[in-house]
Amino acid sequence: MSVAVKSTSQGGFGPLKQKLFAVLWGATIIGNTGSFIRDVASSWLMTDLSSSPTAVAMVQAAATLPIFLLAIPAGVLSDILDRRKFLIAIQVLLACVSVSLMLLTAWGMQTIGSLVALTFLGGIGAALMGPTWQAIVPELVDRKDIKNGVALNSLGINIARAIGPALGGLILASLGGAVTYGVDVISYAFVIAALLWWRRPPTPRDELSEQFLGAFRAGLRYARASRELHVVLVRAFCFFALASSVWALLPLVARGLLGGGAGFYGILLGAVGLGAIGGAVVMPKLRDKLDADGLLLAAALVTAAVMAGLSFAPPQWLAVVGLLVLGAAWITALTTLNGTAQAILPNWVRGRSLAVYLTVFNGAMTAGSLAWGAVAEWVGVPAALLAGAAGLVIVGAVSHVLKLPKGEADLVPSNHWPEPLTAAAVENDRGPVLILVEYRIDPKDRVAFLRVLERLSAERRRDGAYAWGVTEDAAEPGLMLEWFQVESWAEHLRQHKRVSKADADVQEEILRFHLGPERPQVRHLLAVHSRTAA
């Protein structure tokens, strides 16, 4: 269970009044600034090593590929390991990568192969860190401040994005690549120091602590069974797949439609970062006027308007203004979806589910970018931007009907399930386990009972069941048997610990239909294999 800091502050910057959040937030800005500085140095260094566009593109591919490969495994690790220690280990890995880049560059030994390989290692560190860093937000702020904490995290990234590339270019031009990498190394020292200062309660480990493969399966089961998470994922994919057109085509817009060079392209990117900062500042006031669905629809409409405006090749100053507005809309969408995802996830599976969200986000951006690049080849950049804008308006309006979850349920474990009664100790790895729950209800309540039981089935599946069903006694109307299966005895015991207070309320609602003098009878049936038959 996460330990949240009680917040007495108000407003979007309220979490910064909490010392722990403020220190870690400041450290992440420094760390992300260092990462952007490193990326500038690597991209520029590759142009010195090779003039091949393929070689230059390999740096970007090496940085992003690990996110696709490792996001979900990283989420699993963030849930089963001590998150603070895990983050420290990642920062040490990233610092070692930058030290290697610094030394190879200083000694003149850097090659295309070594640069791509070290960039890939840095991408692994980023992939491991993403879900974990997002998962600790509810540990640093009170539940009501989660969305503000998420918004401030996004603000911090955009502050780093606005500062890092420019600072990196300045250091690179004046002091060289080795010093530029050295500055990145120093930034990790700040992050590690902040994490060492954080006295996070140790993650308890016992015989029921999850192992990697089991935790991986449990995370996928949760993601598959959580309708609320499905809504967030669908809304995120729809928005980012269409909005990605502006990012995929922006270099061509800057050069071809607006007649600018590399410097002007940098100004456009900087405008997005500044706009995102402004958007984060006004976000709390927007939340007072619009709910999450209204914010996401507004972000879609504003993004579409900017995309359509860019397609008509406006004056450069007007394009910069448009990108400022785009940045504000972008951070609105990011924080709305991310904050909603944070609010609907219990702590035990938070990292894994956020990793699924990040995979969908990056998949939508990557697939969308490739698709819009192909569309632009076919119909031209202006028409592709207009098509993306039109699609964003249509899909934004249609998906608005699929309401985002409120995220107000109490997800703290209820610990109300009694320990299962057994004749003898059961080995934790024995399974699968079939659980039977017998209800006696009034036949007149059958429809209402089944309606509530269907809601309970979602909870069973989210918390560990891989199969669920309900049967009715043909000889005795009103005798209903709920059954579900879990993969092992240990997983069922974990299921006991995962039931939230909100789910306990659903179970209590079911019990109102039960007519027996005592609670429903529960049986635990263990699979019998040849090795256990004797």
C-alpha positions as CSV (number, residue, x, y, z in Angstrom):
1,M,0.0,0.0,0.0
2,S,1.4,3.4,-0.9
3,V,2.1,6.0,1.7
4,A,0.5,9.2,0.6
5,V,1.6,12.5,2.0
6,K,-1.3,14.5,3.3
7,S,-1.7,17.7,1.4
8,T,-3.2,20.8,2.8
9,S,-2.5,22.9,-0.2
10,Q,-4.8,24.0,-2.9
11,G,-4.4,24.6,-6.6
12,G,-2.3,23.1,-9.4
13,F,1.0,23.8,-7.6
14,G,-0.2,22.5,-4.3
15,P,2.0,19.3,-4.4
16,L,5.1,21.6,-4.5
17,K,4.3,22.6,-1.0
18,Q,5.1,19.0,0.0
19,K,8.8,18.9,0.5
20,L,9.3,15.3,-0.7
21,F,7.4,15.9,-4.0
22,A,9.2,19.3,-4.5
23,V,12.7,17.8,-4.1
24,L,12.0,14.8,-6.4
25,W,10.3,17.1,-8.9
26,G,13.3,19.4,-9.0
27,A,15.7,16.5,-9.3
28,T,13.7,15.1,-12.3
29,I,13.9,18.5,-14.1
30,I,17.7,18.4,-13.7
31,G,17.9,14.8,-14.8
32,N,15.7,15.3,-17.8
33,T,17.6,18.4,-18.8
34,G,20.7,16.3,-18.7
35,S,19.1,13.7,-20.9
36,F,18.1,16.2,-23.5
37,I,21.7,17.6,-23.4
38,R,23.0,14.1,-24.0
39,D,20.6,13.5,-26.9
40,V,21.7,16.7,-28.6
41,A,25.4,15.7,-28.3
42,S,24.7,12.2,-29.6
43,S,22.7,13.3,-32.6
44,W,25.3,15.9,-33.6
45,L,28.2,13.5,-33.0
46,M,26.7,11.0,-35.3
47,T,26.6,13.6,-38.1
48,D,30.4,13.9,-37.6
49,L,30.9,10.2,-37.7
50,S,28.7,9.6,-40.8
51,S,26.8,11.7,-43.3
52,S,24.4,8.8,-44.0
53,P,20.7,9.6,-43.1
54,T,20.3,5.9,-42.1
55,A,23.1,6.2,-39.5
56,V,21.7,9.4,-38.1
57,A,18.2,7.8,-37.9
58,M,19.7,4.8,-36.0
59,V,20.4,7.1,-33.0
60,Q,16.7,7.9,-32.7
61,A,15.7,4.3,-33.3
62,A,18.1,3.1,-30.7
63,A,16.7,5.5,-28.1
64,T,13.0,4.6,-28.7
65,L,13.1,0.9,-29.6
66,P,13.6,-0.2,-25.9
67,I,10.4,1.6,-24.9
68,F,8.4,-0.8,-27.2
69,L,10.4,-3.9,-26.1
70,L,10.6,-3.2,-22.4
71,A,7.7,-1.0,-21.2
72,I,5.5,-3.8,-19.9
73,P,8.4,-5.8,-18.3
74,A,9.6,-2.5,-16.7
75,G,6.1,-2.0,-15.3
76,V,6.3,-5.5,-13.8
77,L,9.6,-4.8,-12.2
78,S,8.3,-1.5,-10.8
79,D,5.5,-3.4,-9.0
80,I,7.6,-6.3,-7.5
81,L,10.8,-4.4,-6.6
82,D,11.4,-1.6,-4.2
83,R,10.6,1.4,-6.5
84,R,13.1,3.7,-4.8
85,K,16.0,1.3,-5.1
86,F,15.0,0.4,-8.6
87,L,15.1,4.0,-9.6
88,I,18.5,4.5,-8.0
89,A,19.8,1.5,-10.0
90,I,18.4,2.9,-13.2
91,Q,20.1,6.3,-12.6
92,V,23.4,4.5,-12.0
93,L,23.0,2.7,-15.3
94,L,22.3,5.9,-17.1
95,A,25.2,7.6,-15.5
96,C,27.5,4.8,-16.5
97,V,26.2,5.2,-20.1
98,S,27.0,8.9,-20.1
99,V,30.5,8.3,-18.5
100,S,31.3,5.8,-21.3
101,L,30.1,8.3,-23.9
102,M,32.2,11.1,-22.3
103,L,35.4,9.0,-22.1
104,L,35.1,7.5,-25.6
105,T,34.5,11.0,-27.0
106,A,37.4,12.6,-25.1
107,W,39.8,9.8,-26.2
108,G,38.6,10.0,-29.8
109,M,37.5,6.4,-29.8
110,Q,33.8,6.9,-30.5
111,T,32.4,4.9,-33.4
112,I,29.1,4.5,-35.0
113,G,28.7,1.1,-33.4
114,S,29.6,2.3,-29.9
115,L,27.4,5.4,-30.1
116,V,24.4,3.3,-31.2
117,A,25.0,0.6,-28.6
118,L,25.3,3.2,-25.8
119,T,22.3,5.0,-27.0
120,F,20.4,1.7,-26.9
121,L,21.5,1.2,-23.3
122,G,20.3,4.7,-22.5
123,G,17.0,3.8,-24.1
124,I,16.8,0.7,-21.9
125,G,17.3,2.9,-18.8
126,A,14.6,5.3,-20.0
127,A,12.2,2.5,-20.7
128,L,12.7,1.0,-17.2
129,M,12.3,4.4,-15.6
130,G,9.1,5.6,-17.3
131,P,6.5,3.4,-15.6
132,T,8.3,3.4,-12.3
133,W,8.6,7.2,-12.0
134,Q,5.0,7.6,-12.8
135,A,4.0,4.9,-10.4
136,I,5.5,6.7,-7.4
137,V,3.4,9.9,-7.8
138,P,0.6,8.6,-5.5
139,E,3.2,7.8,-2.9
140,L,4.3,11.5,-2.8
141,V,0.9,13.3,-2.8
142,D,-2.5,12.9,-1.3
143,R,-5.1,11.1,-3.6
144,K,-6.9,14.4,-4.4
145,D,-3.7,15.9,-5.6
146,I,-2.7,13.0,-8.0
147,K,-3.8,14.8,-11.2
148,N,-2.0,18.0,-10.1
149,G,1.1,15.9,-9.4
150,V,0.9,14.2,-12.8
151,A,0.4,17.7,-14.4
152,L,3.5,19.0,-12.6
153,N,5.5,16.0,-13.8
154,S,4.5,16.8,-17.4
155,L,5.4,20.4,-16.7
156,G,8.8,19.4,-15.5
157,I,9.5,17.4,-18.6
158,N,8.5,20.4,-20.8
159,I,10.7,22.7,-18.8
160,A,13.6,20.3,-19.4
161,R,12.6,20.1,-23.1
162,A,12.7,23.9,-23.3
163,I,16.1,24.2,-21.6
164,G,18.0,21.0,-22.4
165,P,18.4,21.2,-26.2
166,A,19.4,24.8,-26.2
167,L,21.8,24.4,-23.3
168,G,23.2,21.3,-24.9
169,G,23.8,23.0,-28.2
170,L,25.6,25.9,-26.4
171,I,27.8,23.6,-24.4
172,L,28.6,21.4,-27.4
173,A,29.5,24.4,-29.6
174,S,31.7,26.0,-26.9
175,L,33.2,23.2,-25.0
176,G,32.9,20.0,-27.1
177,G,31.1,16.7,-26.9
178,A,33.1,15.2,-23.9
179,V,32.1,18.1,-21.6
180,T,28.5,18.0,-22.8
181,Y,28.3,14.3,-21.8
182,G,30.0,15.3,-18.5
183,V,27.2,17.7,-17.7
184,D,24.7,14.9,-18.2
185,V,26.7,12.8,-15.7
186,I,26.5,15.5,-13.1
187,S,22.7,15.7,-13.6
188,Y,22.4,12.1,-12.5
189,A,24.2,12.8,-9.3
190,F,21.5,15.2,-8.3
191,V,18.7,12.6,-9.0
192,I,20.5,9.9,-7.1
193,A,21.1,12.2,-4.2
194,A,17.4,13.1,-4.1
195,L,16.4,9.4,-4.2
196,L,18.8,8.5,-1.4
197,W,17.4,11.4,0.7
198,W,13.8,9.9,0.2
199,R,13.2,7.7,3.2
200,R,10.6,5.5,1.5
201,P,9.2,2.7,3.7
202,P,10.8,-0.6,2.6
203,T,8.7,-2.8,0.4
204,P,7.8,-5.8,2.5
205,R,8.8,-9.2,1.0
206,D,7.3,-12.5,2.1
207,E,6.4,-15.9,0.7
208,L,3.6,-14.3,-1.3
209,S,5.7,-11.7,-2.9
210,E,5.3,-12.0,-6.7
211,Q,7.9,-13.3,-9.0
212,F,8.5,-11.8,-12.5
213,L,6.6,-14.3,-14.7
214,G,3.6,-14.6,-12.4
215,A,3.5,-10.8,-11.9
216,F,3.7,-10.4,-15.7
217,R,0.6,-12.7,-16.2
218,A,-1.2,-11.0,-13.3
219,G,-0.6,-7.6,-14.9
220,L,-1.9,-8.7,-18.3
221,R,-5.0,-10.3,-16.6
222,Y,-5.7,-7.0,-14.9
223,A,-5.3,-5.0,-18.0
224,R,-7.6,-7.4,-20.0
225,A,-10.3,-7.3,-17.3
226,S,-10.4,-3.6,-16.4
227,R,-13.0,-1.9,-18.5
228,E,-12.1,1.5,-17.0
229,L,-8.5,1.1,-18.2
230,H,-9.8,0.0,-21.7
231,V,-11.7,3.3,-21.9
232,V,-8.5,5.3,-21.2
233,L,-6.5,3.2,-23.7
234,V,-9.1,3.6,-26.5
235,R,-9.4,7.4,-25.9
236,A,-5.6,7.7,-25.8
237,F,-5.0,5.7,-29.0
238,C,-7.7,7.7,-30.9
239,F,-6.2,11.0,-29.9
240,F,-2.5,10.3,-30.3
241,A,-2.8,8.3,-33.5
242,L,-4.4,11.3,-35.2
243,A,-2.5,14.1,-33.4
244,S,0.8,12.4,-34.3
245,S,0.4,13.8,-37.8
246,V,1.6,17.2,-36.7
247,W,4.7,15.8,-35.1
248,A,5.5,13.5,-38.0
249,L,5.2,16.3,-40.5
250,L,6.5,19.3,-38.5
251,P,10.0,19.3,-40.0
252,L,8.5,19.3,-43.5
253,V,6.1,22.0,-42.5
254,A,8.9,24.2,-41.1
255,R,11.1,23.7,-44.2
256,G,8.6,23.4,-47.1
257,L,5.4,25.3,-46.1
258,L,6.9,27.9,-43.8
259,G,10.3,28.4,-45.6
260,G,12.4,28.1,-42.4
261,G,15.6,26.4,-41.7
262,A,16.9,24.2,-38.8
263,G,16.9,27.2,-36.5
264,F,13.3,28.0,-37.2
265,Y,12.4,24.3,-36.6
266,G,14.1,24.6,-33.2
267,I,12.0,27.7,-32.4
268,L,8.8,25.8,-33.3
269,L,9.8,22.9,-30.9
270,G,10.7,25.5,-28.2
271,A,7.3,27.1,-28.7
272,V,5.6,23.7,-28.1
273,G,7.6,23.4,-24.8
274,L,6.7,26.9,-23.7
275,G,3.1,26.4,-24.6
276,A,3.0,23.2,-22.5
277,I,4.4,25.1,-19.6
278,G,1.7,27.8,-20.0
279,G,-0.9,25.0,-20.3
280,A,0.2,23.4,-17.1
281,V,-0.1,26.7,-15.3
282,V,-3.7,27.3,-16.3
283,M,-4.7,23.7,-16.1
284,P,-6.2,23.9,-12.5
285,K,-8.5,26.7,-13.7
286,L,-9.6,24.7,-16.7
287,R,-10.4,21.8,-14.4
288,D,-12.7,24.0,-12.4
289,K,-14.8,24.6,-15.6
290,L,-14.4,21.3,-17.5
291,D,-14.4,17.7,-16.5
292,A,-11.9,15.2,-18.0
293,D,-14.0,14.5,-21.1
294,G,-14.4,18.2,-21.7
295,L,-10.7,18.8,-21.4
296,L,-9.9,16.0,-23.8
297,L,-12.4,17.2,-26.4
298,A,-11.1,20.8,-26.1
299,A,-7.6,19.5,-26.6
300,A,-8.6,17.6,-29.7
301,L,-10.4,20.6,-31.2
302,V,-7.6,23.0,-30.5
303,T,-5.0,20.6,-31.8
304,A,-7.1,20.1,-35.0
305,A,-7.4,23.9,-35.4
306,V,-3.6,24.4,-35.2
307,M,-3.0,21.5,-37.7
308,A,-5.5,23.0,-40.1
309,G,-3.9,26.4,-39.8
310,L,-0.4,25.1,-40.5
311,S,-1.7,23.5,-43.7
312,F,-2.4,26.9,-45.2
313,A,1.3,28.0,-44.8
314,P,0.7,31.0,-42.4
315,P,3.4,33.6,-41.7
316,Q,6.2,32.3,-39.5
317,W,5.2,34.4,-36.5
318,L,1.7,33.1,-36.6
319,A,3.0,29.5,-36.9
320,V,5.0,30.1,-33.7
321,V,1.8,31.3,-32.0
322,G,0.0,28.2,-33.2
323,L,2.7,25.9,-31.8
324,L,2.4,27.7,-28.4
325,V,-1.3,26.9,-28.4
326,L,-0.6,23.3,-29.6
327,G,1.8,22.8,-26.6
328,A,-1.0,23.9,-24.2
329,A,-3.5,21.5,-25.8
330,W,-0.9,18.7,-25.9
331,I,-0.1,18.8,-22.2
332,T,-3.9,19.1,-21.5
333,A,-4.5,15.8,-23.3
334,L,-1.4,14.1,-21.7
335,T,-2.1,15.0,-18.2
336,T,-5.9,14.3,-18.5
337,L,-5.3,10.8,-19.8
338,N,-2.3,10.1,-17.5
339,G,-4.1,11.5,-14.4
340,T,-7.2,9.4,-15.1
341,A,-5.1,6.3,-15.5
342,Q,-3.3,7.0,-12.2
343,A,-6.6,7.5,-10.4
344,I,-8.2,4.2,-11.5
345,L,-5.2,1.9,-10.7
346,P,-4.6,0.1,-7.4
347,N,-1.0,0.3,-6.1
348,W,-0.3,-3.4,-6.5
349,V,-0.6,-3.3,-10.3
350,R,0.0,0.4,-11.0
351,G,3.4,0.1,-12.7
352,R,2.3,-2.7,-15.0
353,S,-0.9,-1.0,-16.1
354,L,0.9,2.4,-16.6
355,A,3.3,0.4,-18.8
356,V,0.4,-0.8,-20.9
357,Y,-0.8,2.8,-21.2
358,L,2.7,3.9,-22.2
359,T,2.9,1.1,-24.8
360,V,-0.4,2.2,-26.3
361,F,0.7,5.8,-26.3
362,N,4.1,5.1,-28.0
363,G,2.5,2.6,-30.4
364,A,-0.1,5.2,-31.4
365,M,2.6,7.8,-31.9
366,T,4.8,5.5,-33.9
367,A,2.1,3.9,-36.1
368,G,0.5,7.3,-36.6
369,S,3.7,8.9,-37.6
370,L,4.4,6.2,-40.2
371,A,0.9,6.3,-41.5
372,W,0.8,10.1,-41.8
373,G,4.2,10.1,-43.5
374,A,2.8,7.7,-46.1
375,V,-0.3,9.9,-46.5
376,A,1.8,13.0,-47.0
377,E,3.8,11.1,-49.7
378,W,0.5,10.4,-51.5
379,V,-1.5,13.6,-51.2
380,G,1.0,16.1,-50.0
381,V,1.8,17.7,-46.5
382,P,-1.1,20.3,-46.5
383,A,-3.7,17.7,-47.4
384,A,-2.4,15.2,-44.8
385,L,-2.5,17.9,-42.1
386,L,-6.1,18.7,-43.1
387,A,-7.1,15.0,-43.1
388,G,-5.5,14.6,-39.7
389,A,-7.3,17.6,-38.3
390,A,-10.7,16.5,-39.7
391,G,-10.2,13.0,-38.3
392,L,-9.3,14.4,-34.9
393,V,-12.4,16.5,-34.8
394,I,-14.6,13.6,-35.8
395,V,-13.0,11.0,-33.6
396,G,-12.8,13.4,-30.7
397,A,-16.5,14.1,-30.9
398,V,-17.5,10.4,-31.4
399,S,-15.2,9.1,-28.6
400,H,-16.5,11.9,-26.3
401,V,-19.5,9.6,-25.9
402,L,-17.2,7.0,-24.3
403,K,-16.8,8.8,-21.0
404,L,-13.6,8.6,-19.1
405,P,-13.8,7.1,-15.6
406,K,-14.1,9.5,-12.7
407,G,-11.4,7.7,-10.7
408,E,-13.1,8.3,-7.4
409,A,-13.3,4.7,-6.1
410,D,-11.4,3.8,-2.9
411,L,-8.8,1.4,-4.1
412,V,-7.1,0.8,-0.7
413,P,-7.1,-2.9,0.1
414,S,-10.0,-3.8,2.3
415,N,-8.4,-6.9,3.9
416,H,-11.9,-8.1,4.7
417,W,-11.7,-11.6,3.2
418,P,-11.0,-14.3,5.9
419,E,-8.2,-16.7,5.4
420,P,-9.3,-19.9,3.6
421,L,-9.9,-22.9,5.8
422,T,-7.8,-25.9,4.9
423,A,-7.3,-29.3,6.5
424,A,-3.6,-29.0,6.1
425,A,-1.0,-26.5,4.8
426,V,-1.2,-26.0,1.1
427,E,1.9,-25.5,-1.0
428,N,1.9,-22.1,-2.6
429,D,2.7,-23.3,-6.1
430,R,-0.1,-25.9,-6.1
431,G,-2.9,-25.2,-8.6
432,P,-4.9,-24.3,-10.4
433,V,-7.5,-23.6,-7.7
434,L,-11.3,-23.6,-8.2
435,I,-13.3,-21.4,-5.8
436,L,-17.0,-22.0,-5.4
437,V,-19.3,-19.6,-3.7
438,E,-22.9,-20.8,-3.0
439,Y,-25.7,-18.2,-2.9
440,R,-29.4,-18.8,-2.0
441,I,-31.5,-16.1,-3.4
442,D,-35.2,-15.3,-4.0
443,P,-35.9,-16.4,-7.7
444,K,-37.7,-13.0,-8.1
445,D,-34.3,-11.3,-7.5
446,R,-32.5,-13.4,-10.1
447,V,-32.1,-10.6,-12.7
448,A,-30.9,-8.0,-10.2
449,F,-28.6,-10.5,-8.5
450,L,-27.0,-11.5,-11.8
451,R,-26.5,-7.8,-12.7
452,V,-24.6,-7.2,-9.6
453,L,-22.7,-10.5,-9.9
454,E,-21.5,-9.4,-13.3
455,R,-19.9,-6.4,-11.7
456,L,-18.3,-8.7,-9.2
457,S,-16.9,-10.9,-11.9
458,A,-14.8,-8.0,-13.2
459,E,-13.3,-7.6,-9.8
460,R,-12.5,-11.4,-9.6
461,R,-10.8,-11.2,-13.0
462,R,-8.8,-8.0,-12.3
463,D,-7.5,-9.4,-9.0
464,G,-6.3,-12.8,-10.4
465,A,-9.0,-15.1,-11.8
466,Y,-8.4,-16.3,-15.3
467,A,-11.8,-17.9,-15.6
468,W,-15.2,-17.0,-14.1
469,G,-18.8,-18.2,-14.4
470,V,-22.1,-18.7,-12.6
471,T,-24.3,-21.8,-12.6
472,E,-27.9,-22.5,-11.3
473,D,-29.2,-25.6,-9.7
474,A,-31.8,-27.2,-12.0
475,A,-33.5,-28.9,-9.2
476,E,-33.6,-26.0,-6.7
477,P,-34.4,-22.5,-8.2
478,G,-32.6,-19.8,-6.4
479,L,-29.5,-21.9,-5.6
480,M,-26.7,-20.1,-7.5
481,L,-23.1,-21.2,-7.7
482,E,-20.4,-18.6,-8.6
483,W,-17.1,-20.2,-9.6
484,F,-13.7,-18.8,-10.6
485,Q,-10.2,-20.2,-11.1
486,V,-6.8,-18.9,-10.3
487,E,-3.5,-20.3,-11.3
488,S,-2.1,-21.2,-7.9
489,W,-2.8,-21.2,-4.2
490,A,-0.4,-18.3,-3.7
491,E,-2.1,-16.3,-6.4
492,H,-5.5,-16.9,-4.6
493,L,-4.0,-15.7,-1.3
494,R,-2.7,-12.6,-3.1
495,Q,-6.2,-12.2,-4.5
496,H,-7.4,-11.9,-0.9
497,K,-5.0,-9.0,-0.3
498,R,-5.9,-7.2,-3.5
499,V,-9.6,-6.7,-3.0
500,S,-10.2,-3.0,-2.6
501,K,-12.7,-1.2,-0.4
502,A,-14.7,-0.3,-3.5
503,D,-14.8,-3.9,-4.5
504,A,-15.8,-4.9,-1.0
505,D,-18.8,-2.7,-1.3
506,V,-19.9,-4.6,-4.4
507,Q,-19.5,-7.9,-2.5
508,E,-21.6,-6.5,0.3
509,E,-24.2,-5.6,-2.2
510,I,-24.3,-9.2,-3.4
511,L,-24.7,-10.4,0.1
512,R,-28.0,-8.5,0.4
513,F,-29.5,-11.0,-2.0
514,H,-28.4,-14.0,0.0
515,L,-31.2,-15.6,2.0
516,G,-29.2,-18.1,4.1
517,P,-28.8,-17.6,7.9
518,E,-25.1,-17.5,7.5
519,R,-22.7,-16.1,4.8
520,P,-22.5,-17.9,1.5
521,Q,-20.6,-21.2,1.7
522,V,-17.2,-21.0,0.0
523,R,-15.2,-24.0,-1.2
524,H,-11.6,-24.2,-2.4
525,L,-10.9,-27.1,-4.7
526,L,-7.3,-27.9,-5.6
527,A,-6.4,-29.6,-8.9
528,V,-5.2,-33.2,-8.4
529,H,-2.2,-34.3,-10.5
530,S,-0.4,-37.6,-10.5
531,R,2.2,-36.2,-8.2
532,T,-0.4,-35.2,-5.6
533,A,-2.8,-38.1,-6.0
534,A,-1.1,-40.4,-3.5
